[in-house]
């Protein structure tokens, strides 16, 4: 299959694809591997934390930075690298990101100290940010509009596969070859990804333009600092929101104000604030953050409920929890095809409605049906989350201007990451308060059940808020199009 990518007349449109294009199958395989590696990179490290604590004779509070450094680098820089790709060329930056991810993985594998390992993980997270932001941006450039939903569904599937594969693969590699193997395994995978990107993704071609916009260094610094402050505010403290958390949250609020002030005056802003006047984009970002918060609740609260209230041992808890990633992996591509068939706006509403039903089921069904009720309810939530993700990403990325695809893709990924970070803290706190236990790992079965019901009642409320935002955003979009037509 061949395809063409048109050159935008916009003076900021710098990157276009070559024509005729490479086979669509090769494009999708390249993008899929570039989406798989970042999700595998975060999930595979979690299982290694106890081993790393023993290997480096370090307490958990220090070892957890092996995960946090990766997440902070990804979250803080994903918008900036997306914009950089818009300006300098997406394929060359994506190849650089894959190379950085691969080299940093090797440095992790040979780390002689915990500090070295944490620094290498931060570099690996930067490479992951490049891969995540530009992979979605390439869908708008290299995939026909009629196949956008299917492509987004495939990327969602690969992200879920990486998340699901990480713990089991990490456990096997650590048991057989040592903790270094969970990082060194990325060397051959990264090499393959680099070759595929170079071979199949459309080459960058610079549009002659003497007034090409510059990169917003000050905006990048402010946004990265603000996001790091917020992420630290809601993650450190081991569940207690103390003075340091408050200071960091205040710093994040001040950072938001400074960022907005700077961007409103910048000649070439990192994020054009006028974009947020688009009701469709603003609604999509808000919905993405809300539903990601809810999905994190299933990962944070689920294990405690299954162990304390339903009495499952660790192995069975893992089996029950794996239902979510497995369903995401199986439903991503079909969800994308449904979006292509029935439309992104309609399927966004359907996905959110199904998630609300699943959250209500998690409140009520496990109490009477036990583990089976929990798994079925989790399947409902996860399957409809896959549908929402495919629809929401398709709705945003389909009609984005070529010179803005990278930054908009970064914003979508950022909203998801912020939702996950917030969900880990907020929904965990809701569960702890509702269960009335100082240590949720020792909560009574009855207390854990109460915490579960309250947490997912709150989750259902968040999904309903997202549903209201979707309906309101679609109504505003229709009204705007109607006014434009009358004019």
N, C-alpha and C positions, 0 to 999 in steps of 0.2 A: 504494500500500500504506500502511496506517495501522498504528500500533502504540501500545502504552501502556507507560508506565513507572510502576511502583508507587512509592508513597512509603514509605520505610522507617520503622519505628517507633523505630529507634535514635535517641537524642537528638542524636547527632552527624551524622545524615544531613541535610545542609543543602540539597543540590542535587538536584532532580528535573526530569524533562522535562515539557513541556506535553503535554496530550492533547486531541484526537487529534494524532498526530505528523505530521511532514512526510513526503513520499515517500522511501522507502528509497534510491532511486537518487540523489536529491539529497544525502542524507546521505553516501553512499559517495563521491560525486564531491568533496564538501567535504573529507572526511577524507583522501582520496587526495592532493589537492593540498597539504594541510597536512603530509603525510608526504614528498611529493616535494621540497618546497623545502629542508628542512634537509639532506637527503642531497646535493642538488645544490649547496648552499652550501659544503659541505666539499670535494667532489670537484672543483668547477670552479676552486677557488683553487690547487690543487696545480700545475696546468699553467702557472700564471702566475708562479711563483716566479722563474724566470730573468729574465723580463721586468721584474718588480718590482725585482729586484736591480740591473738596469741603470738603470731609471727613477729610483730613489732613490739610486743610487751607494752601495749598502749590501752588506756581505758576507752570505753565505748564513745564518750563525748568527743575524743579526738578521732577515732576511727570513722565515725559517721561523716566526717568531712570528705571521705573518699566518694561518698554519694552526693553530699551537698555541693562540693566544688563543681562537679559535673553539671548539676541542675542549675546552680547559680550562673555559671558561664553561659549555658544554653538560654536561660530565661532572659538574662540581662542583654544579650547581644543579638538575639534572633531577628529583631526588627532592623537593626543597623546593618547586619550582613545582607538582609533582603534588599535594602535600599542600595547598598554597595553593588550588588549584582545588577540592579537596574542601570547603574551608571557605568560600570566597567565591563560588563559582559558576564552573562550567567554561566555559560559552560566553563570558561576559564576559572571563575571563582568556585564553581562546584568541584572542579578537579582539584583545586587548591584545598578545598575543605575536606575532600576525601583523603588527599595526601596527608593533611595535618592530622586527621582522625587516625589514620593508619600509623603514622610515625609516633604520635602520642601514645597509641596503644602499645607499641614496642617499648617506649620509655617506661610505661607503667609496668610492663612485664619484667623489666630489669631493674626496677627501683630498689636502691640499697637502703632507703629509709622511708618512713611514713611521710615526711615532708616532701620528698622527691615524688612519691606516688600521688599525693594530693595536687601538687603543681602540674604533674603530667595529666591528671584527670581533668583539671581546669582547661588545659590545652585541648584535650579530647572533647570536652564539652563545647568549645568554640568550633571545632570541626563539625560536631553534631549540629550546632545551630545553623551553620552554612548549609548542610545537607537537608535539614528539615525545611528551611525557608525556601530554598531554591528548587527543591523537588516539586513542591506544590505550584510554584511559579511556572515551572516548565510545562505543567499540564495545560495551562492556558495558551502556551506558545506552540507546543508540539503535538497536541491531541485535538482532533476535530471537535467542534462544539457538540455534535450529536453523540460523542463518546465521552464527554467530560464526566458525567455522573459515574459511568463504569470505571473510569480511571481513578476518580476520587475514592470510590469504593474499594478498588484494588489497593490503593495506598493505605486506606484504613485497615484492610486485612493484614498487610505486611507489618504495620505498626503493632497490631494485636498479636501477630505471630512472634514478633521480637519480644514483646512483653511476656507472652506465655512460655516461650522457649528459654528465656534467660535463667530462671531458677533451676529448671531440670538440667539444662546444659551446664550451667555453672557448677552444680553439685557433682555431676559426673566428672568434669574436668578437674575440679579440686581434689576429688577422691583419687583420681588416677594419676594426675600429673602435677598437682600442687596449684596454689592460688595464681601463680604467674600465668598459667595456661588460659585463664578466663580473659586475659588481655591479649596474649600472643595469638589467640585464635583469630583475632581481627586482622592479622597481617595478610593471610591469603585472601580473606573476604574483601578487605580493602583494596588489594591489588586487582582483584577481579572487577570490583566496582569502578575503579579508575579506568581500566581498559574499556569497559562497557560505555562509560560516560563519554570517553574520547571517541569511541567508534560510532555510537548511535545517536547521541543528542545533537541537535542542529548547532552548527558552528556560529560563533558570534561574528557579526559584521558591523563595524562601526559606521554610523551615519555621519558624514562630514558635517561638523557644526563647530564653528569657532567660539561660540558662546555656551559650550556645554556646561551645565551646572556643576558646582563643586560639591564635595561631601561635607555634611554638617558635623564637624568634629565636636563642637560644643554641645549640640543637641544629643549626640551619641553619648558623650560623657555624662550628661545630666540624666538621660534616660537610664543608662546602665546603673549609675549610682542609686537612683531612685528605686529601681527594681530590686537591686541587691539589698537595700535597706528594708524594703517591704518583705522580701522573702525571708530575710533573717529575723525580722520582727515576729513572723508567724511560725517560725520553725525552731528557734532556739528556746531554751528554758525548760525543755522536757515537760511541756503541758502547762507550765506556770507563766502567767503574763506579768512579769515583774517590771522593775524600773527600766532595765535595759531594753526590754521589748517596747515599752512606751516611748522611750527616746528614739528608737529606730523607726517606729511608726510615725512619730512626729517628723523625723527627718525625711521620711518618704513623702509625707503630705507637703512639706516645704519644697521638696524636689519636684513634685507634680506642678506646683505653682510656678517655680522657676523655669521648668521645661516649657510650659504653655507660653509664658512670657517671652522666652527666647525664640520659640518656633514662630510666634506671631510677628517677629521682627527679622527673622533670618531671610536672606535672599534665596537660599536653596535649602529649605527646611528638611529635616529628616522625615517628618510626618506633616503633610499639609493638613492643618487643623480644619480647613474647609471640608475635608473628606468626611468628617464626623457629622456634617449637616445632612449627609446622605442617610435617610432613615433605614435603608436596607443594610448598609454596612454597620452602622451603630447598633442596630438590633441584632445582627449576626454576632458581633463581638460580645455583646451583653449575654446573649443566649449561650454562646460557647463557654463563657466563664461560669455561668450558673449550672449548666448540665455537667461540666467537668467537676465542679464542687460536689455534685450529687454522686458521680461515679467514684470519686475518691472515698466517699462514705462507705461504699460497698467493700473497698479494700481495707479501710481503717477499722470499721465497726464489725464487719462480718466475722473475722477470725475470733474476736472476743465472744461474740454471741454463740457461734458454733461450739466453741470450747467450753464456755462457762454455763450456758443455758441448755444446750443440746447435748453436752457431755462427750463431744468427739475428741479423739486423740489427735496429735499433730498431723499424722499422715492423712487421716480422713478429712481434717480441716483443709489441708492442701488440695485434696481431690475435689471437695465441694467448691472451694474458691476457684479452681481451674475452669469451672463451667463458664465463667464470665469471659476470659480471654479466648477460650475455644469457640464460644458462640460468636464473638467478634470476628474471629478469623474465618468462620464459615459463612457469616452473613454479609461481610463487607462487599464482595463483588455482586451478589444478588441485590443488595440494597442499592448499589450504584445503578444497576440496570433498571430497577424500579423507578429511580429518580429520572433516568433518561426517558422512560416510558410515560410517566405520569406528571412530571414536572417538579422542580425543586421546591417551590412555595407550598404546594399541596403536601408533599412528603415531609417537609419540615414540621407542619402541623401534626401530621400523622405520627411522626417519630416522637414528638413531645407528648402527645396524648397517650401513646403507649408507655412512655417512661413514667408518666403520672400514675397510670394504672398499675404498673409494676411496683412503684414505691408504696402505693396503698396496699398492694398484696404483701409486700415485705413487712408491713405493719401488722398484718392480721393473719395471713395464711400459715406461717411457720408455727404459730402457737398451737394450731390444731393438727397440722399435717407433718410437723417436724422437719427433718432434713429435706425430704422430698418437696415440701412446700417452699422451703427456702430456695432450693435450686431452681424450681420452676419460676418462682418470682424473680430471681436473679436473671434467668434466661430472658424473661419478658423485658426487663429493664435494659439489658445489654443489647439485645437484638434491635430494639427501637432506638437505642443510642447510636448504633451503627447506621441506621437509616437516617437519623437526624444529622450525623456528621457528614455523610455523603451529600445530603440535600443542602445543608448549610454551606459547606465548602463550595459546592457547585454553584449555588446562587450567587456567591460573592465573586468567585474567580472567573466565571464565564465571560462577563462583559467588562472586566478591568482593563484599563488602558495598558498597552504594552510596557510603557515606561514606569508603571506603578505596580506591576505584578509581584515583584520581589518584596516590596515593603508591605503590601496588603497581605501576602502570604505570611510574612513575619508577624503581622498583627493577629491573624487568625491563630497561629501557633502560640503567640504570646497569651491570648485570652484563654486558651486551653491550659497552658502551663500555670498561669495565675490561679485558675480555678482549681487545679490539682493541689497547688501549694496551700491555697486557702482552705480547701476541703479537708486536707490532712489535719490542720489545726482546729478550724471552727467545728467541723462535724465531730471530730474526736472529743472536743470540749463539750459539745451538746450531749454526747453519749455519756461522758463522765459525770456531768451534772445531773442528768436524768436518772442515772443508775445510783447516784448518791454514794459512790464508792471512792475513797481516796486513791485506791489503786485498782483500776478496772481489771487488771489481770487476776485479782482475788475477789471480784464481785460475786455475790451469790447468784444462783440461777435465776431467781425471781428478779433481782435487781438488773441483771444483764438483759432480761426480757423486756423490762420497762424501758431501759435505755434504748434498746432496739426499736421499740414502737415509737418512742418520742423522736428519735433521730430520723427515722424514715417518714414520720409525719411532717417534720421540718423539710426533709428532702422533697416530698410531694408538693409542699407549698412553694419551694424554689422552682420546681418544674412548672407549676401553674403560673408563676410569675413570668417564666420564660415563654410560656404559651401565650400569655397576654401580650408580651412584647412582640412576639411573632405576628399575632393578629393585628396589633396596632401598627407595626412597621409595614405590613403588607397593605393595610388600608391607606396609610400615608403615601406609599409608593403609587398605588392606583390613582389617588387624588392628584398627585404631582403629574403623572402621565396624562391624566384627563385635562388638566389645566394647560399643559404644553400642547396637547392636540388642538384645543380650542383656539389657542393663540396662533 
